[in-house]
Amino acid sequence: MMTARKNSASRKFLHLMLAVIIGFSLVLLAVNYSVDRYSVFHPRNGVFDDFLEPNTRVLKAEYLAANCSKFDAMVVGSSRAAAYHTADFNQVFGVNAYNFGVATGSLPGILERLEWLASLDCMPRRIFLPLSIDRLHFPNRPNDLLRKEYPDIVGTPAYRREFLLSYLGTDAFFSNVRKLLEQLLKQPEPRLRYDMSSGDVDYLWDRELEFSACPEAPVSTDPVIIREFVSYLEQIDALTDEHGAELILLWNPIPRAAQVAHLEDAKRLFADIEGFSSVIFRLPPSDSRLIDGRHYHDKGHFKPGLAAAVFNAADHQVSHAQLLEELQHAADRCR
């Protein structure tokens, strides 16, 4: 008799635990799918504001998968590329551009996304690639929820499964709950504005910034890293050549002190890419805006007006040698 009661109690406990597990799983799936903090289940193709960044890799690729034939130019790069507004390129170059810049974008990722566009027969005729001399690194593909790559770009069944499970799992659940709570309790102001029809992103914040014209000390990157960086640039250039596209390099208008600090890196970089590129668009290092905090959202991100100034004048396209001379002159003035 006692054994029967124990077995009955054990069964009830197991049934209860099973019900709890099933119930939590259903709640988890429902919250993750409905809140969709990263916009992977409910892509948004229009203009919208947000206080938390969605996964722009997915949003932009989703839009381009259906609309890439509309565009004959593409801006690629990291979150800094967001400062380059497509309307400025359209006006100066007579193109219809899309901004395919994404958070922590790197050269391997850019190559991967261009290969994907080529597979769709959507390689644009012009590709604008901004370079940052202070960011020559190329991390592996990000694996966090904010920056997971669009599954069709990776293209493997294993990644598709892993992608889906990630956004339906517990990490996504807590992120989605956080967004719900912040919306209900704090009602935060939007920090970002997105236009998926152009890929443009606006940062809706400012900080009080002060910049020095000179660096505290020079910075040197491992030559092996620079060589690998150049190798990816060469692969991107070869891919664009293969598809009849033109690769146009831009020199990001990061603060002057950072440019001067990496002078030796710039010399190594341009010595290695001379074979496929001899000119670059840049804002002259002498330009006073490069030390004016009003032209930056923060120390890593410049504003659209400064970005447009990089290519909006005919004499802003110069040889690598001239840019190096200008950087050397700025460095000499810091001694």
TORNU-464394 format. One line per 4 residues: number of its first residue (from 1); their letters; for each residue x, y, z of N, C-alpha, C. Coordinates in steps of 0.1 Angstrom, whole numbers, plus 5000, padded with zeros to 4 digits. Layout:
N
NUM) a) X,Y,Z,X,Y,Z,X,Y,Z | ...
! end
This chain:
335
1) mmta) 5008,4988,5000,5000,5000,5000,5009,5013,5000 | 5019,5013,5009,5028,5024,5009,5035,5026,4996 | 5039,5015,4990,5046,5016,4977,5037,5022,4966 | 5024,5018,4967,5015,5024,4957,5013,5039,4959
5) rkns) 5012,5043,4972,5011,5058,4974,5023,5065,4970 | 5035,5059,4972,5047,5066,4968,5048,5067,4953 | 5044,5056,4946,5044,5057,4931,5035,5067,4926 | 5023,5068,4932,5013,5078,4928,5018,5092,4930
9) asrk) 5024,5094,4942,5030,5108,4945,5041,5111,4935 | 5049,5101,4932,5060,5104,4922,5055,5107,4909 | 5044,5100,4904,5038,5103,4891,5032,5117,4891 | 5025,5121,4902,5020,5135,4903,5031,5145,4902
13) flhl) 5042,5143,4909,5053,5152,4909,5059,5153,4895 | 5061,5142,4888,5066,5142,4875,5057,5149,4865 | 5044,5147,4867,5034,5153,4858,5034,5168,4861 | 5035,5172,4873,5036,5186,4877,5048,5193,4871
17) mlav) 5060,5186,4872,5072,5191,4866,5071,5193,4851 | 5065,5182,4845,5064,5183,4830,5055,5194,4826 | 5044,5196,4834,5035,5207,4831,5042,5221,4833 | 5050,5222,4843,5058,5235,4845,5067,5237,4834
21) iigf) 5074,5227,4830,5084,5228,4819,5077,5232,4806 | 5066,5225,4803,5059,5228,4791,5053,5243,4791 | 5048,5246,4803,5042,5260,4805,5053,5270,4803 | 5064,5268,4810,5075,5278,4808,5080,5279,4794
25) slvl) 5081,5268,4787,5085,5268,4773,5076,5275,4764 | 5063,5274,4767,5053,5281,4759,5054,5296,4761 | 5055,5299,4774,5056,5314,4777,5069,5319,4771 | 5080,5312,4772,5093,5317,4766,5091,5319,4751
29) lavn) 5085,5309,4744,5084,5310,4730,5074,5321,4726 | 5063,5323,4734,5054,5333,4731,5060,5347,4733 | 5067,5349,4744,5074,5362,4746,5084,5365,4736 | 5093,5355,4733,5103,5358,4723,5098,5361,4709
33) ysvd) 5087,5354,4705,5082,5356,4692,5074,5369,4691 | 5067,5372,4701,5058,5384,4701,5066,5397,4703 | 5075,5397,4713,5082,5410,4716,5093,5412,4706 | 5100,5402,4702,5110,5402,4691,5119,5414,4692
37) rysv) 5126,5416,4703,5134,5428,4705,5144,5430,4695 | 5149,5420,4687,5159,5422,4677,5153,5422,4663 | 5140,5421,4662,5133,5423,4649,5137,5412,4639 | 5139,5400,4644,5142,5389,4634,5130,5381,4630
41) fhpr) 5119,5381,4637,5107,5374,4633,5097,5383,4627 | 5098,5396,4630,5089,5406,4624,5097,5418,4618 | 5103,5415,4607,5112,5426,4601,5104,5439,4599 | 5110,5450,4600,5104,5463,4598,5111,5470,4586
45) ngvf) 5103,5473,4576,5109,5478,4564,5108,5493,4562 | 5101,5499,4571,5099,5514,4570,5109,5522,4579 | 5104,5534,4582,5111,5542,4591,5106,5540,4606 | 5115,5538,4615,5111,5537,4629,5122,5541,4638
49) ddfl) 5117,5545,4650,5126,5549,4661,5127,5537,4671 | 5138,5537,4679,5140,5527,4689,5150,5532,4699 | 5148,5526,4712,5158,5530,4722,5168,5519,4724 | 5165,5507,4718,5174,5496,4718,5177,5492,4704
53) epnt) 5189,5489,4701,5193,5486,4687,5188,5472,4683 | 5181,5471,4672,5177,5457,4667,5189,5451,4659 | 5187,5439,4654,5197,5433,4646,5197,5438,4632 | 5205,5448,4629,5204,5454,4616,5210,5445,4605
57) rvlk) 5218,5436,4609,5223,5426,4599,5211,5419,4592 | 5202,5415,4601,5190,5408,4596,5180,5417,4589 | 5178,5429,4595,5168,5438,4589,5173,5443,4575 | 5185,5446,4574,5190,5451,4561,5191,5440,4550
61) aeyl) 5196,5429,4554,5196,5418,4545,5183,5413,4540 | 5173,5413,4550,5159,5409,4547,5154,5419,4536 | 5156,5432,4538,5151,5441,4529,5158,5440,4515 | 5171,5438,4515,5178,5437,4502,5175,5424,4495
65) aanc) 5172,5413,4502,5168,5401,4496,5156,5403,4486 | 5147,5412,4490,5135,5415,4482,5136,5427,4473 | 5146,5436,4476,5147,5448,4469,5160,5452,4463 | 5170,5443,4463,5184,5447,4459,5185,5453,4445
69) skfd) 5175,5449,4436,5176,5453,4422,5174,5468,4421 | 5168,5474,4432,5166,5489,4431,5178,5497,4432 | 5189,5491,4437,5201,5499,4441,5213,5496,4431 | 5220,5506,4428,5232,5504,4419,5245,5508,4427
73) amvv) 5244,5511,4440,5255,5515,4448,5253,5510,4462 | 5264,5507,4469,5262,5502,4483,5273,5508,4491 | 5269,5512,4503,5279,5516,4514,5281,5504,4523 | 5293,5500,4526,5295,5489,4535,5304,5493,4546
77) gssr) 5304,5486,4557,5313,5489,4568,5307,5486,4581 | 5312,5493,4592,5308,5491,4605,5297,5501,4609 | 5295,5503,4622,5285,5512,4627,5289,5527,4623 | 5302,5529,4620,5306,5542,4615,5301,5545,4602
81) aaay) 5298,5535,4594,5292,5537,4580,5278,5542,4581 | 5272,5541,4593,5258,5547,4595,5258,5562,4593 | 5270,5568,4595,5270,5583,4594,5270,5587,4579 | 5272,5578,4570,5272,5582,4556,5257,5580,4551
85) htad) 5250,5591,4549,5237,5590,4544,5236,5588,4529 | 5227,5579,4525,5227,5576,4511,5223,5588,4502 | 5215,5597,4507,5211,5608,4499,5223,5616,4495 | 5233,5617,4503,5245,5624,4499,5253,5618,4488
89) fnqv) 5254,5604,4488,5260,5597,4477,5252,5599,4465 | 5239,5598,4466,5230,5599,4454,5232,5612,4447 | 5233,5623,4455,5235,5636,4450,5249,5638,4443 | 5259,5634,4450,5273,5636,4445,5276,5627,4433
93) fgvn) 5273,5614,4434,5277,5604,4424,5266,5600,4414 | 5254,5605,4416,5244,5602,4407,5240,5587,4407 | 5239,5582,4419,5236,5567,4421,5223,5566,4429 | 5219,5554,4431,5208,5551,4441,5214,5541,4451
97) aynf) 5219,5546,4462,5227,5539,4471,5219,5533,4483 | 5224,5522,4488,5219,5515,4500,5230,5514,4510 | 5227,5517,4523,5237,5517,4533,5236,5503,4540 | 5246,5495,4537,5247,5481,4542,5257,5480,4553
101) gvat) 5260,5491,4560,5268,5491,4571,5261,5485,4583 | 5268,5477,4591,5262,5470,4603,5271,5471,4615 | 5266,5470,4627,5273,5471,4639,5285,5461,4639 | 5297,5466,4643,5309,5458,4643,5312,5451,4630
105) gslp) 5308,5457,4619,5311,5451,4606,5326,5451,4604 | 5331,5440,4598,5345,5438,4595,5347,5434,4581 | 5359,5434,4576,5362,5430,4562,5357,5416,4558 | 5360,5406,4567,5354,5392,4564,5339,5393,4562
109) gile) 5332,5400,4571,5318,5401,4569,5314,5408,4557 | 5321,5419,4553,5318,5426,4541,5320,5417,4529 | 5330,5410,4529,5333,5401,4518,5321,5390,4517 | 5317,5385,4528,5307,5375,4529,5293,5381,4523
113) rlew) 5290,5394,4527,5278,5400,4523,5278,5403,4508 | 5290,5407,4503,5291,5410,4489,5290,5397,4481 | 5295,5387,4485,5294,5374,4479,5279,5370,4478 | 5272,5372,4489,5258,5369,4489,5250,5378,4479
117) lasl) 5253,5391,4478,5247,5399,4468,5250,5394,4454 | 5262,5390,4452,5266,5385,4439,5258,5372,4436 | 5255,5364,4446,5247,5352,4444,5233,5355,4440 | 5228,5367,4443,5214,5371,4440,5214,5379,4427
121) dcmp) 5226,5380,4420,5228,5388,4408,5225,5403,4411 | 5229,5407,4423,5226,5421,4427,5239,5428,4431 | 5250,5425,4426,5262,5432,4429,5261,5446,4423 | 5262,5456,4432,5260,5470,4427,5272,5474,4419
125) rrif) 5270,5485,4411,5281,5489,4402,5292,5497,4409 | 5288,5503,4421,5297,5510,4429,5296,5506,4443 | 5308,5504,4450,5308,5500,4464,5317,5510,4471 | 5311,5516,4481,5318,5526,4489,5322,5519,4502
129) lpls) 5336,5519,4504,5341,5512,4516,5349,5522,4525 | 5343,5526,4536,5351,5535,4545,5361,5527,4553 | 5373,5533,4554,5384,5527,4562,5387,5535,4575 | 5390,5528,4585,5393,5535,4598,5407,5529,4602
133) idrl) 5417,5538,4603,5431,5534,4605,5432,5529,4620 | 5423,5533,4629,5423,5528,4642,5416,5515,4645 | 5410,5510,4634,5403,5497,4635,5406,5488,4624 | 5418,5483,4625,5423,5473,4614,5421,5459,4618
137) hfpn) 5414,5457,4629,5411,5443,4634,5400,5437,4626 | 5398,5424,4626,5388,5418,4619,5383,5406,4627 | 5374,5408,4637,5370,5397,4646,5362,5387,4638 | 5361,5375,4644,5353,5364,4639,5338,5369,4638
141) rpnd) 5330,5362,4631,5316,5365,4630,5310,5366,4644 | 5304,5378,4647,5298,5379,4660,5288,5369,4663 | 5287,5364,4675,5277,5354,4679,5267,5358,4689 | 5267,5371,4692,5257,5376,4702,5244,5379,4694
145) llrk) 5233,5380,4702,5220,5382,4696,5219,5395,4688 | 5225,5405,4692,5225,5418,4685,5231,5417,4671 | 5241,5409,4669,5249,5409,4657,5249,5396,4649 | 5241,5387,4652,5241,5374,4645,5238,5377,4630
149) eypd) 5245,5370,4621,5244,5372,4607,5231,5366,4601 | 5226,5372,4591,5214,5368,4584,5216,5354,4579 | 5207,5344,4582,5210,5330,4578,5213,5327,4564 | 5207,5334,4554,5209,5332,4540,5223,5336,4536
153) ivgt) 5230,5345,4543,5243,5349,4540,5253,5338,4544 | 5251,5332,4556,5259,5321,4560,5256,5309,4551 | 5243,5305,4550,5238,5295,4541,5239,5281,4545 | 5243,5278,4557,5244,5264,4561,5232,5260,4570
157) payr) 5226,5248,4568,5215,5243,4576,5218,5244,4591 | 5230,5240,4595,5234,5240,4609,5232,5255,4615 | 5237,5265,4607,5236,5278,4612,5221,5283,4613 | 5213,5279,4603,5199,5283,4604,5192,5278,4616
161) refl) 5195,5265,4620,5189,5260,4632,5194,5267,4644 | 5207,5269,4645,5213,5276,4656,5208,5290,4658 | 5206,5297,4646,5201,5311,4646,5186,5311,4652 | 5178,5302,4647,5164,5301,4652,5164,5298,4667
165) lsyl) 5171,5288,4671,5171,5284,4685,5176,5296,4694 | 5186,5303,4689,5191,5314,4697,5181,5325,4701 | 5173,5328,4691,5163,5339,4693,5150,5334,4699 | 5149,5320,4701,5138,5315,4709,5142,5310,4722
169) gtda) 5155,5311,4726,5160,5306,4738,5159,5315,4750 | 5166,5311,4761,5164,5318,4774,5172,5332,4773 | 5183,5333,4767,5190,5346,4766,5181,5356,4759 | 5175,5352,4748,5165,5361,4741,5154,5365,4750
173) ffsn) 5149,5355,4758,5138,5357,4767,5140,5369,4777 | 5152,5368,4783,5155,5378,4793,5157,5392,4787 | 5162,5392,4774,5164,5405,4767,5150,5410,4763 | 5141,5402,4759,5128,5406,4755,5120,5411,4768
177) vrkl) 5121,5404,4779,5115,5409,4791,5120,5422,4795 | 5133,5424,4794,5139,5437,4797,5133,5448,4789 | 5132,5446,4776,5126,5456,4768,5111,5459,4772 | 5104,5449,4775,5090,5451,4779,5089,5459,4792
181) leql) 5098,5456,4801,5098,5463,4814,5102,5478,4812 | 5112,5480,4804,5117,5494,4802,5106,5502,4795 | 5099,5496,4785,5088,5503,4778,5077,5507,4788 | 5074,5497,4797,5063,5499,4806,5066,5509,4818
185) lkqp) 5078,5507,4823,5082,5515,4835,5090,5528,4833 | 5099,5527,4823,5107,5539,4821,5103,5548,4809 | 5097,5541,4800,5093,5548,4787,5104,5557,4782 | 5116,5550,4779,5128,5557,4775,5126,5564,4761
189) eprl) 5134,5575,4759,5133,5582,4747,5141,5574,4736 | 5137,5575,4723,5144,5568,4713,5158,5573,4712 | 5168,5564,4709,5182,5567,4707,5186,5565,4693 | 5178,5558,4685,5182,5556,4671,5170,5556,4662
193) rydm) 5172,5561,4650,5162,5561,4640,5167,5554,4627 | 5158,5545,4623,5162,5536,4611,5153,5539,4600 | 5159,5538,4588,5151,5538,4575,5156,5526,4567 | 5148,5515,4568,5153,5503,4561,5152,5504,4546
197) ssgd) 5144,5513,4541,5143,5514,4527,5156,5520,4520 | 5164,5526,4529,5177,5532,4524,5189,5526,4532 | 5186,5520,4543,5196,5515,4552,5202,5525,4561 | 5197,5538,4560,5202,5549,4568,5199,5547,4583
201) vdyl) 5208,5551,4592,5206,5551,4606,5210,5564,4612 | 5202,5570,4620,5206,5582,4627,5207,5579,4642 | 5218,5584,4648,5220,5583,4662,5214,5596,4669 | 5205,5594,4678,5197,5605,4684,5203,5609,4697
205) wdre) 5216,5609,4698,5222,5614,4711,5234,5622,4708 | 5238,5630,4718,5250,5638,4717,5257,5638,4731 | 5270,5640,4731,5277,5641,4744,5287,5653,4743 | 5290,5658,4754,5299,5669,4755,5313,5663,4753
209) lefs) 5320,5667,4742,5333,5661,4738,5343,5672,4736 | 5355,5668,4741,5367,5677,4738,5378,5668,4732 | 5384,5673,4721,5394,5665,4714,5407,5673,4714 | 5418,5666,4715,5431,5672,4713,5435,5671,4699
213) acpe) 5443,5680,4694,5448,5679,4680,5459,5669,4679 | 5465,5665,4690,5477,5657,4690,5475,5644,4699 | 5480,5633,4695,5479,5621,4703,5488,5621,4715 | 5485,5614,4725,5494,5613,4737,5507,5605,4733
217) apvs) 5505,5595,4724,5516,5587,4720,5513,5580,4707 | 5523,5576,4699,5520,5569,4687,5515,5555,4690 | 5507,5549,4681,5502,5536,4682,5506,5528,4670 | 5510,5515,4672,5515,5507,4662,5507,5493,4662
221) tdpv) 5502,5490,4651,5495,5477,4649,5505,5466,4644 | 5503,5454,4648,5512,5443,4644,5511,5443,4628 | 5523,5443,4621,5523,5443,4607,5516,5430,4601 | 5516,5419,4608,5509,5407,4604,5494,5410,4603
225) iire) 5488,5417,4612,5474,5421,4612,5471,5430,4600 | 5480,5440,4598,5478,5449,4587,5478,5441,4574 | 5487,5431,4572,5488,5423,4560,5476,5415,4558 | 5470,5410,4569,5458,5402,4567,5446,5411,4564
229) fvsy) 5446,5423,4570,5436,5433,4566,5437,5436,4551 | 5448,5438,4546,5450,5441,4532,5446,5429,4523 | 5448,5417,4528,5444,5405,4521,5429,5404,4519 | 5422,5408,4529,5407,5409,4527,5403,5420,4518
233) leqi) 5410,5431,4519,5407,5442,4509,5410,5437,4495 | 5420,5430,4493,5423,5425,4479,5413,5415,4475 | 5407,5407,4484,5397,5398,4480,5384,5405,4476 | 5381,5416,4484,5369,5424,4481,5371,5431,4467
237) dalt) 5383,5436,4465,5386,5442,4452,5384,5432,4440 | 5390,5420,4442,5389,5410,4432,5375,5406,4429 | 5366,5405,4439,5352,5402,4437,5345,5413,4430 | 5348,5425,4433,5341,5436,4426,5345,5437,4412
241) dehg) 5358,5435,4409,5363,5434,4396,5356,5423,4387 | 5355,5412,4394,5349,5400,4387,5335,5403,4382 | 5328,5412,4390,5314,5415,4387,5312,5429,4381 | 5323,5434,4376,5322,5447,4369,5319,5459,4378
245) aeli) 5322,5458,4391,5319,5469,4400,5331,5477,4403 | 5329,5489,4408,5340,5498,4412,5341,5499,4427 | 5352,5497,4433,5354,5498,4447,5360,5512,4450 | 5353,5520,4458,5357,5533,4461,5360,5534,4476
249) llwn) 5372,5538,4479,5377,5539,4493,5374,5553,4499 | 5370,5553,4511,5368,5565,4519,5376,5565,4532 | 5381,5576,4536,5389,5577,4548,5381,5583,4559 | 5377,5575,4568,5368,5579,4579,5373,5591,4586
253) pipr) 5365,5601,4588,5369,5614,4595,5369,5612,4611 | 5377,5602,4615,5379,5601,4630,5387,5612,4635 | 5387,5615,4648,5394,5626,4653,5409,5627,4649 | 5414,5639,4646,5428,5640,4641,5438,5633,4649
257) aaqv) 5437,5634,4662,5447,5628,4671,5448,5613,4668 | 5437,5606,4666,5437,5592,4663,5444,5589,4650 | 5441,5597,4640,5448,5596,4627,5463,5597,4628 | 5467,5608,4635,5481,5610,4637,5488,5599,4645
261) ahle) 5481,5594,4655,5487,5583,4663,5490,5571,4655 | 5482,5568,4644,5484,5556,4636,5491,5559,4623 | 5499,5570,4623,5506,5573,4611,5514,5562,4605 | 5522,5555,4613,5530,5544,4608,5521,5533,4602
265) dakr) 5510,5530,4609,5500,5520,4603,5495,5524,4590 | 5492,5537,4588,5487,5542,4575,5498,5540,4564 | 5510,5543,4568,5521,5541,4558,5522,5526,4553 | 5521,5517,4563,5521,5503,4559,5509,5499,4551
269) lfad) 5497,5504,4555,5485,5501,4548,5486,5505,4534 | 5489,5518,4531,5489,5523,4518,5500,5517,4509 | 5511,5513,4515,5522,5506,4507,5517,5493,4502 | 5508,5486,4510,5503,5473,4506,5491,5473,4496
273) iegf) 5483,5484,4496,5471,5484,4487,5474,5492,4475 | 5486,5497,4472,5488,5505,4461,5485,5498,4448 | 5486,5484,4449,5484,5476,4437,5470,5477,4431 | 5460,5479,4439,5447,5479,4434,5439,5492,4437
277) ssvi) 5445,5501,4444,5439,5514,4447,5450,5525,4448 | 5448,5536,4441,5458,5546,4442,5452,5559,4447 | 5439,5560,4449,5432,5572,4454,5422,5569,4465 | 5419,5579,4473,5410,5578,4484,5403,5591,4486
281) frlp) 5390,5591,4490,5384,5603,4495,5387,5606,4509 | 5390,5618,4513,5393,5621,4527,5390,5635,4530 | 5388,5638,4542,5387,5652,4547,5401,5656,4552 | 5407,5667,4547,5421,5670,4550,5423,5670,4566
285) psds) 5434,5664,4570,5437,5664,4585,5438,5677,4591 | 5440,5687,4583,5441,5701,4588,5427,5707,4591 | 5416,5700,4586,5403,5706,4588,5400,5707,4603 | 5395,5718,4608,5393,5721,4622,5382,5712,4627
289) rlid) 5373,5707,4619,5362,5699,4624,5366,5686,4630 | 5379,5682,4627,5384,5669,4632,5388,5670,4646 | 5388,5682,4652,5390,5684,4666,5379,5691,4673 | 5367,5691,4667,5356,5698,4672,5345,5688,4676
293) grhy) 5343,5686,4689,5334,5676,4694,5320,5678,4690 | 5316,5689,4685,5302,5691,4680,5299,5683,4668 | 5310,5678,4661,5308,5670,4649,5308,5655,4651 | 5307,5651,4664,5307,5637,4668,5296,5634,4678
297) hdkg) 5291,5622,4676,5281,5617,4686,5288,5613,4699 | 5299,5606,4697,5308,5601,4707,5322,5600,4701 | 5332,5595,4709,5345,5595,4703,5347,5585,4692 | 5338,5576,4690,5339,5566,4680,5330,5568,4668
301) hfkp) 5321,5578,4669,5311,5579,4658,5309,5594,4655 | 5312,5597,4642,5310,5611,4637,5296,5613,4631 | 5293,5625,4629,5279,5629,4625,5279,5629,4609 | 5266,5628,4604,5265,5627,4589,5271,5639,4582
305) glaa) 5270,5651,4587,5275,5663,4580,5290,5661,4578 | 5297,5656,4588,5312,5654,4587,5315,5642,4577 | 5306,5632,4577,5308,5621,4568,5306,5626,4553 | 5296,5634,4551,5294,5639,4537,5305,5648,4532
309) avfn) 5312,5655,4542,5323,5663,4538,5335,5656,4532 | 5335,5643,4535,5346,5634,4530,5347,5634,4515 | 5335,5634,4509,5335,5632,4494,5327,5643,4486 | 5323,5654,4493,5314,5664,4487,5322,5675,4479
313) aadh) 5335,5674,4479,5343,5683,4471,5353,5676,4462 | 5355,5682,4450,5363,5675,4440,5377,5672,4445 | 5382,5682,4452,5396,5680,4457,5398,5672,4469 | 5387,5665,4473,5388,5656,4485,5392,5642,4481
317) qvsh) 5393,5639,4468,5399,5627,4463,5413,5629,4460 | 5422,5622,4468,5436,5624,4467,5444,5611,4466 | 5456,5612,4462,5465,5600,4462,5468,5596,4477 | 5472,5583,4478,5476,5579,4491,5488,5587,4496
321) aqll) 5497,5590,4487,5509,5597,4490,5506,5611,4496 | 5496,5618,4490,5492,5631,4495,5486,5630,4509 | 5477,5620,4511,5471,5618,4524,5482,5616,4535 | 5492,5608,4531,5503,5605,4540,5511,5617,4543
325) eelq) 5513,5626,4533,5521,5638,4535,5513,5647,4545 | 5500,5648,4543,5491,5656,4552,5492,5651,4566 | 5491,5638,4568,5492,5632,4581,5506,5634,4587 | 5516,5633,4579,5530,5636,4584,5531,5650,4588
329) haad) 5525,5659,4581,5526,5673,4584,5519,5676,4598 | 5507,5669,4600,5500,5671,4612,5508,5665,4624 | 5515,5654,4621,5524,5648,4631,5535,5657,4635 | 5542,5663,4625,5553,5672,4627,5549,5684,4636
333) rcr) 5537,5688,4634,5532,5700,4642,5530,5696,4656 | 5529,5683,4659,5526,5678,4673,5539,5676,4680 | 5551,5678,4674,5563,5675,4681,5568,5688,4688
! end
